[in-house]
Amino acid sequence: MGQTIEVTCPKCNKMFVAHPHMLNSGMDFHCPYCDLYFPEKESPKIRK
């Protein structure tokens, strides 16, 4: 089974899953609910 992380969007506060390789990679996360692209440091919560 693959690993995932849970990321909270800073705009709509909804949680979505992402691949853990995105952590500390410099890539922006993309919220599938409100279409916001944001850096890791802007997420209010990331659960590993």
N, CA, C and O atoms as CSV, one atom per row, in Angstrom:
chain,resi,resn,atom,element,x,y,z
A,1,MET,N,N,0.842,-1.179,0.000
A,1,MET,CA,C,0.000,0.000,0.000
A,1,MET,C,C,0.886,1.241,0.000
A,1,MET,O,O,1.896,1.271,0.704
A,2,GLY,N,N,0.528,2.270,-0.779
A,2,GLY,CA,C,1.320,3.483,-0.875
A,2,GLY,C,C,1.126,4.401,0.315
A,2,GLY,O,O,0.111,4.347,1.010
A,3,GLN,N,N,2.118,5.238,0.530
A,3,GLN,CA,C,2.044,6.195,1.626
A,3,GLN,C,C,1.465,7.510,1.111
A,3,GLN,O,O,1.650,7.880,-0.048
A,4,THR,N,N,0.762,8.202,2.000
A,4,THR,CA,C,0.232,9.519,1.666
A,4,THR,C,C,0.373,10.433,2.872
A,4,THR,O,O,0.593,9.977,3.994
A,5,ILE,N,N,0.243,11.722,2.624
A,5,ILE,CA,C,0.163,12.710,3.692
A,5,ILE,C,C,-1.156,13.442,3.513
A,5,ILE,O,O,-1.721,13.457,2.420
A,6,GLU,N,N,-1.644,14.044,4.581
A,6,GLU,CA,C,-2.864,14.842,4.516
A,6,GLU,C,C,-2.482,16.301,4.673
A,6,GLU,O,O,-1.818,16.682,5.637
A,7,VAL,N,N,-2.905,17.107,3.724
A,7,VAL,CA,C,-2.557,18.522,3.676
A,7,VAL,C,C,-3.831,19.345,3.816
A,7,VAL,O,O,-4.840,19.049,3.176
A,8,THR,N,N,-3.783,20.375,4.650
A,8,THR,CA,C,-4.925,21.276,4.811
A,8,THR,C,C,-4.691,22.533,3.991
A,8,THR,O,O,-3.625,23.143,4.066
A,9,CYS,N,N,-5.685,22.914,3.215
A,9,CYS,CA,C,-5.598,24.101,2.368
A,9,CYS,C,C,-5.718,25.366,3.224
A,9,CYS,O,O,-6.595,25.438,4.085
A,10,PRO,N,N,-4.854,26.363,3.005
A,10,PRO,CA,C,-4.929,27.596,3.782
A,10,PRO,C,C,-6.110,28.497,3.399
A,10,PRO,O,O,-6.470,29.401,4.152
A,11,LYS,N,N,-6.705,28.250,2.239
A,11,LYS,CA,C,-7.828,29.093,1.794
A,11,LYS,C,C,-9.181,28.527,2.227
A,11,LYS,O,O,-9.966,29.227,2.867
A,12,CYS,N,N,-9.460,27.267,1.886
A,12,CYS,CA,C,-10.777,26.696,2.174
A,12,CYS,C,C,-10.771,25.771,3.396
A,12,CYS,O,O,-11.826,25.316,3.838
A,13,ASN,N,N,-9.577,25.494,3.941
A,13,ASN,CA,C,-9.408,24.654,5.134
A,13,ASN,C,C,-9.867,23.211,4.952
A,13,ASN,O,O,-10.093,22.509,5.938
A,14,LYS,N,N,-10.007,22.760,3.713
A,14,LYS,CA,C,-10.341,21.360,3.474
A,14,LYS,C,C,-9.049,20.554,3.380
A,14,LYS,O,O,-8.007,21.058,2.959
A,15,MET,N,N,-9.147,19.287,3.784
A,15,MET,CA,C,-7.985,18.415,3.788
A,15,MET,C,C,-7.998,17.532,2.542
A,15,MET,O,O,-9.047,17.038,2.129
A,16,PHE,N,N,-6.817,17.341,1.949
A,16,PHE,CA,C,-6.690,16.453,0.799
A,16,PHE,C,C,-5.404,15.652,0.954
A,16,PHE,O,O,-4.542,16.003,1.759
A,17,VAL,N,N,-5.276,14.583,0.188
A,17,VAL,CA,C,-4.094,13.731,0.297
A,17,VAL,C,C,-3.080,14.094,-0.788
A,17,VAL,O,O,-3.436,14.545,-1.877
A,18,ALA,N,N,-1.810,13.883,-0.453
A,18,ALA,CA,C,-0.719,14.144,-1.389
A,18,ALA,C,C,0.366,13.094,-1.158
A,18,ALA,O,O,0.361,12.395,-0.145
A,19,HIS,N,N,1.269,12.994,-2.082
A,19,HIS,CA,C,2.373,12.047,-1.967
A,19,HIS,C,C,3.454,12.643,-1.060
A,19,HIS,O,O,3.763,13.829,-1.179
A,20,PRO,N,N,4.024,11.855,-0.170
A,20,PRO,CA,C,5.022,12.388,0.761
A,20,PRO,C,C,6.294,12.918,0.101
A,20,PRO,O,O,7.036,13.667,0.735
A,21,HIS,N,N,6.569,12.551,-1.156
A,21,HIS,CA,C,7.769,13.080,-1.818
A,21,HIS,C,C,7.668,14.584,-2.055
A,21,HIS,O,O,8.672,15.230,-2.355
A,22,MET,N,N,6.455,15.152,-1.921
A,22,MET,CA,C,6.283,16.592,-2.119
A,22,MET,C,C,6.821,17.413,-0.942
A,22,MET,O,O,7.109,18.600,-1.094
A,23,LEU,N,N,6.955,16.788,0.222
A,23,LEU,CA,C,7.475,17.504,1.382
A,23,LEU,C,C,8.923,17.921,1.139
A,23,LEU,O,O,9.739,17.126,0.672
A,24,ASN,N,N,9.224,19.152,1.455
A,24,ASN,CA,C,10.576,19.712,1.307
A,24,ASN,C,C,11.114,19.641,-0.119
A,24,ASN,O,O,12.329,19.641,-0.319
A,25,SER,N,N,10.228,19.582,-1.107
A,25,SER,CA,C,10.666,19.484,-2.501
A,25,SER,C,C,10.656,20.843,-3.204
A,25,SER,O,O,11.261,20.994,-4.265
A,26,GLY,N,N,9.975,21.828,-2.619
A,26,GLY,CA,C,9.857,23.130,-3.264
A,26,GLY,C,C,8.669,23.222,-4.212
A,26,GLY,O,O,8.376,24.297,-4.736
A,27,MET,N,N,7.979,22.100,-4.439
A,27,MET,CA,C,6.802,22.112,-5.307
A,27,MET,C,C,5.598,22.633,-4.529
A,27,MET,O,O,5.481,22.397,-3.327
A,28,ASP,N,N,4.709,23.337,-5.214
A,28,ASP,CA,C,3.482,23.814,-4.585
A,28,ASP,C,C,2.453,22.698,-4.524
A,28,ASP,O,O,2.365,21.861,-5.422
A,29,PHE,N,N,1.677,22.703,-3.449
A,29,PHE,CA,C,0.527,21.808,-3.343
A,29,PHE,C,C,-0.624,22.429,-4.131
A,29,PHE,O,O,-0.660,23.642,-4.334
A,30,HIS,N,N,-1.562,21.592,-4.573
A,30,HIS,CA,C,-2.739,22.072,-5.309
A,30,HIS,C,C,-3.987,21.553,-4.621
A,30,HIS,O,O,-4.188,20.343,-4.520
A,31,CYS,N,N,-4.825,22.466,-4.146
A,31,CYS,CA,C,-6.080,22.083,-3.507
A,31,CYS,C,C,-7.096,21.718,-4.589
A,31,CYS,O,O,-7.398,22.542,-5.453
A,32,PRO,N,N,-7.629,20.492,-4.550
A,32,PRO,CA,C,-8.598,20.088,-5.561
A,32,PRO,C,C,-9.985,20.691,-5.331
A,32,PRO,O,O,-10.857,20.581,-6.193
A,33,TYR,N,N,-10.193,21.317,-4.196
A,33,TYR,CA,C,-11.508,21.872,-3.868
A,33,TYR,C,C,-11.650,23.327,-4.313
A,33,TYR,O,O,-12.665,23.696,-4.903
A,34,CYS,N,N,-10.636,24.159,-4.033
A,34,CYS,CA,C,-10.755,25.579,-4.391
A,34,CYS,C,C,-9.757,26.004,-5.466
A,34,CYS,O,O,-9.717,27.175,-5.843
A,35,ASP,N,N,-8.944,25.055,-5.966
A,35,ASP,CA,C,-8.000,25.275,-7.065
A,35,ASP,C,C,-6.827,26.189,-6.693
A,35,ASP,O,O,-6.220,26.791,-7.579
A,36,LEU,N,N,-6.502,26.304,-5.416
A,36,LEU,CA,C,-5.389,27.130,-4.971
A,36,LEU,C,C,-4.078,26.347,-5.044
A,36,LEU,O,O,-4.021,25.184,-4.646
A,37,TYR,N,N,-3.042,26.982,-5.548
A,37,TYR,CA,C,-1.684,26.444,-5.499
A,37,TYR,C,C,-0.965,27.185,-4.387
A,37,TYR,O,O,-1.005,28.414,-4.335
A,38,PHE,N,N,-0.299,26.447,-3.487
A,38,PHE,CA,C,0.344,27.089,-2.343
A,38,PHE,C,C,1.568,26.299,-1.899
A,38,PHE,O,O,1.623,25.080,-2.065
A,39,PRO,N,N,2.558,27.005,-1.328
A,39,PRO,CA,C,3.747,26.316,-0.827
A,39,PRO,C,C,3.463,25.606,0.494
A,39,PRO,O,O,2.512,25.934,1.204
A,40,GLU,N,N,4.294,24.645,0.801
A,40,GLU,CA,C,4.140,23.829,2.014
A,40,GLU,C,C,4.021,24.680,3.275
A,40,GLU,O,O,3.213,24.372,4.151
A,41,LYS,N,N,4.805,25.733,3.376
A,41,LYS,CA,C,4.827,26.550,4.596
A,41,LYS,C,C,3.502,27.281,4.851
A,41,LYS,O,O,3.265,27.723,5.975
A,42,GLU,N,N,2.636,27.420,3.845
A,42,GLU,CA,C,1.355,28.114,4.034
A,42,GLU,C,C,0.246,27.195,4.542
A,42,GLU,O,O,-0.800,27.677,4.977
A,43,SER,N,N,0.456,25.900,4.492
A,43,SER,CA,C,-0.565,24.967,4.980
A,43,SER,C,C,-0.657,25.047,6.492
A,43,SER,O,O,0.364,24.958,7.175
A,44,PRO,N,N,-1.877,25.217,7.037
A,44,PRO,CA,C,-2.006,25.268,8.488
A,44,PRO,C,C,-1.747,23.927,9.169
A,44,PRO,O,O,-1.453,23.890,10.364
A,45,LYS,N,N,-1.852,22.821,8.420
A,45,LYS,CA,C,-1.625,21.512,9.009
A,45,LYS,C,C,-1.255,20.494,7.937
A,45,LYS,O,O,-1.912,20.392,6.901
A,46,ILE,N,N,-0.191,19.745,8.208
A,46,ILE,CA,C,0.198,18.626,7.363
A,46,ILE,C,C,0.367,17.436,8.263
A,46,ILE,O,O,1.200,17.448,9.169
A,47,ARG,N,N,-0.421,16.398,8.023
A,47,ARG,CA,C,-0.371,15.192,8.846
A,47,ARG,C,C,0.336,14.086,8.078
A,47,ARG,O,O,-0.054,13.731,6.965
A,48,LYS,N,N,1.383,13.549,8.693
A,48,LYS,CA,C,2.197,12.507,8.047
A,48,LYS,C,C,1.726,11.144,8.473
A,48,LYS,O,O,2.283,10.135,8.039
